[in-house]
Amino acid sequence: MIDNKNIKNRKHPRGMLGKTPWNKGLTYKINPKKKIGKYVSCEICSKSFYVVPSLEKQKKTCGSKRCFKIWKSIQARELGYGKWMIGKKLPKNTIEKIKKTQLEKIKNGYISPLKGKPSWNKGIPLTEEHKLNLRKAKENEKERPWAKTGKDIPCANCGKMIYKNKFQIINYKNHYCSDECTGRQRRTCSDETILKAFTNEKLTLKEICNKYHTDRIVVKRILKINGIEKEIYDRWKERISKSTKKHRPKQIIPTKDTSIEVKIQNFLKQLGIEFFTHQYIKEIEHGYQCDILIPSMNLVIECDGDYWHKYPIGNDIDHIRTSELLSKGFKVLRLWENEIKVMDINKFKYILEQRRKR
């Protein structure tokens, strides 16, 4: 019930955001004479909860998950079928048939009557007779054709036949009968020999593992104890720097030419001058790929962006490279981004003629 004192002068603010609703501050009162449901105790935890008459037959537990799971399992055992049938109604004849079949299975040993409970032999050591029975059972499994999912495959080293599953056949190329056939050996050296190999001989981790039959984790642990773990990172850094210097001349970075470079390339095509883009220059110490090279004029054109090359000062590396190129006999023309955007063909032609005369 609602108190209808202040409702007359109020309007329903439908679609009017930010305003107070018409029912703010009003209290709801339940009429005790018109009680619909009743309080019922839970079958498992005996906790009282309120239920409507329509759900009185269905709802037998309180809202907790624990009580509901226990009630499910009890109901399944009473009816004689699994949890997948809970909630489905079956006739009495079918329930009696299911109970009979399950009792027969328990007698024959197909289903354990103590399912879900701890085993009677937990913590008790196995006897010798029990161990022999287990071995016989494993041997008999191979004889049964329905239990086999794989094949008998010969060993890669000695040729002995071994039974392997489908998963092992697909994922592994070579199959071995024992560790001796694989050729795996345990570590035969001491920690000092590994330290000498790393420090004096300067072998990598992979070479040490192959030479002394060790694992990479073991080698790292030995180096960490002696405080030589940082040298691994330093050597790795040196190797990468050497490999990058080898492969850098073949790489083109960036893969796409900038709008400034494309504009000057078009100017050179209109003037009929041959040029090469991203040509690596080996003659200098700080070798790099220049933007444009004109071999007929022995001229290097660099199109420098205002942001990346720090207009108007320029980067330190750019100044070093220009001085090295001039000492080797190259001519260098550096153009800024703000100059190229305003430039015409006539102005570019005039700049090239001035550079040719020098």
Secondary structure, 3 states (H helix, E strand, C coil): CECCCCCCCCCCCCCCCCCCCCCCCCCECCCHHHCCCEEEECCCCCCEEEECHHHCCCCCCCCCHHHHHHHHHHHHHHHCCCHHHCCCCCCHHHHHHHHHHHHHHHHHCCCCCCCCCCCCCCCCCCCHHHHHHHHHHHHHHHHCCCCCCCEEEECCCCCCEEEECHHHHHHCCCCCCCHHHHCCCCCCCCHHHHHHHHHCCCCCHHHHHHHHCCCHHHHHHHHHHCCCCHHHHHHHHHHHHHHHHHHHHHCCCCCCCCHHHHHHHHHHHHHCCCCEEEEEECCCCCCEEEEEEECCCCEEEEEECCCCCCCCCCCHHHHHHHHHHHHCCCEEEEEEHHHHHHCCHHHHHHHHHHHHHC
